[in-house]
Amino acid sequence: MTDTRDALVRAGARLTELGLSPGSSGNLSIRVGSTMVMSPTGVSLGALDAEQLSVLDLNTGHLLDGPSPSKEFPLHRALYARSGGSGAVVHLHSPYAAAWSCTIRHDKTSAIPPLTPYFVMKVGRTPLIDYAAPGDRGQAEALQALPVIFEAALLQNHGPIVAKGSLDAAIDAAIEIEEVCKLLILLGTHPVRHLTEEEAAHLADKYDVPWGSS
């Protein structure tokens, strides 16, 4: 498990250097068999210690080792429960994505429109999850119960959460969400061309990411 712990520490440092994890916000986890190794509560992602990470039982959510986990651990468990292929989860309060999550211009199928090909290729459908207080188990249950396939979601008035097969892929997707939200906010009220449904569907099919309404 040493490699897993070191990977989380490196990831936290990278996200902090990119300015995507202000203060002690954000949390990361990696699935290891029937457990997940997770960043603990109250610790900046830039200050993670490989020997001070939380290990939880995925089935029960019980803490097996280490300090108390982030209060968002139910969201991580919900995403792992949705897909056996998810190997890592990244949740950030990155500025532009968090700002976009506070707007009301959302289609709940995907809170983020197909503005760029890279967003569709790397992220895909990103549903909006209704607001709940951080750590609310009901929000995790709602996320787990959504009837559409997705690998990323936007938590209303909060920020993005991503589940991918690897930690690197989850980080890349989280960065892409931040970039597309930055563009959306910079564009403001200007007329915008989104990708057509046909263009987005072509990319989604080619890169095997979920898109569309089903």
N, C-alpha and C positions, 0 to 999 in steps of 0.2 A: 504493500500500500504506500510505500515511500514515494514512488513515482507519481502516484495520484496526488499526494499531499504537496509535493513540489510543484506539480502542474497548477494546482489551485493558487499557490503563492505567486508563481510567475504571472498567472492570469490577472490576479488582483493588482499586481504592480503595473502591468500593462494598461489596464483599464483606468487606473488612477492617473498614470502619466498622460493618457489621452484626454483627461478631464471629464470622464464619463461616470465617475463615482465620487461626487463631492462629499466631504465630511466622512461620516461612517455609514453612508448609504450604500445600498446595493448588497447582493448576496450571490454566491456561486455554489454549485454542488456538482459532484460527479457520482454516477451510479457505479457501485462495485458489488456485483452479485445482488444479494437481497438487502444491501445497505446503501446508504449514501453518505459521502464525506462532504461536509458543508462548512462554509464560513460561519464563525460564531457571532452572536449578537454583540452590538456595540463596538465592533472593531473595524477600523478603516480597511478597505480592500488592499490598500497600499501597505498595510502593516501586518498582514497575515503571517502567522508563525506555523510552520509545518507540524510542529509538535503540539499546537494548541488549536486543533480543528475539531469540529463536532462530527461524531459518527452516529447515525440513526438507523434504526430498523425501518426499512421501507414499508413493510406490511402494517406495523403498529404505530410508527412514528415515535417509538420510545428511544430515548437517548442511550446509546450503548457505551460511548466513551467521549471524553473531552468536555469542554465547556458548553454552556447552554447555546443552542443553535440560534440563528436568526429567527425572529418571530414569523418570518415568511415561509418557514419550512412546510406548512400545509400546501402552499402553492407548488412547491417543488415536487412533493409527493403526488399531487394531483396530476402533474404533467407526466411523471414517470408511469403512473398508473394508466394513463391514456395510451401509451405507446411503449411496447417492449424494445423498440429501436432507439429510444432516447437515452443517450449516455451522459448528458450534461445539461444543466439548466443555468441560465444567466438572467438575473433580474437587476435592472439598473434604474437610477433616477436621473439618467442623462438629460441635460437641459432641454434640448429641442424636442425630444420624444415626450418628456414630461409636460412640456408646454402644449404640444399638440393634443395630449390626452385630456387637457383641460378645456379644449374647444368643443363646440357642439355640432361641428360640421362632419358628422360621422355617418357612414353606412355601417351598420353593425356587422354585416358579413365581413367587411374588412375596414377597420377604422382608418386605414391608410390606403389611399387610392393608388393605382398602378402608374405612378408618375415617371418612374425610370425603369428600364429593363433590369437593372441590377437589383432593385428592390424585389421584383418578381422572381428573378433567378435565385437569389440568396435567401429570401424570406418567405414570400408567398402570402397567402391570405392571413390577415392579422385582425381577428375579431376584437371588438371592444367588450371589455368585461365591466359591468356596472360597478360604480363606486362602492367600496366598503372600507372600513378602518383597517389599517395594516395589521396583518395577522389574523384577520377574520376567517374562520373556518368555513363559513357559509360561502364566501367568495371562492374559496378553493373548490368547494363542492359544485358551485355553478360552473366554474371553469372545466372541471372534470366531466360534467354532464353535457357540455355543448355537443350538438349532434353533427357538427361539421368537422372535417379533418383540418388540423392546423398545427404549426410548429412554433408560432409566436402569437402573442396577444398583447393588447395595450390595456393596461389597468386604468380606468377612468380617474382623472385627477391624481395620477400616481406615476406611471411610467411603464416601460416595456418589460416583458418576460419572454424568454426564448428557450426552447428545448430542441436540441439537435443530437446527432449521433456521437459527436465528439465535442470537447470543450472548445477547441479552435473554431469549429464550425458555428457553435453557438455564439462565440465572441464576434466572429465575422458578421453574423446575422444581426446582432445587437448594434454593431457599428453601422451597418447599412440602414437599420431603422433610424438611428440618430441622423444620418446624412439625409435621408429622404424627408424626414420631419423638418430638418433645417431648411431644405429647399422649399417645402410647403409654406413655412412661416415667412421666408424671405420673399416668396412670390406674392404673399398677401392677397389682395383683391384683384391682382392682374388676371386677365384671361389666361387660362392654362390649358394646354393640350395634354390629356392623359393618354396612355396607351389604350388602343381600342380593346374590347373584350377578345377579339380574335388574336391580336398581337400578344396580349397577356397570356391567353390560353396556350398559344404556340410555345412561348417561353416556359410556362409552367410544365407543359408536357415534356419539353426537351430536357429540362433540368430537374424533373421529378419533384416539384414542389406543389403544394395544394393551392388551388385558386378557384374562383367562381363561387356559386351559391350552393353547391352540394358536396 
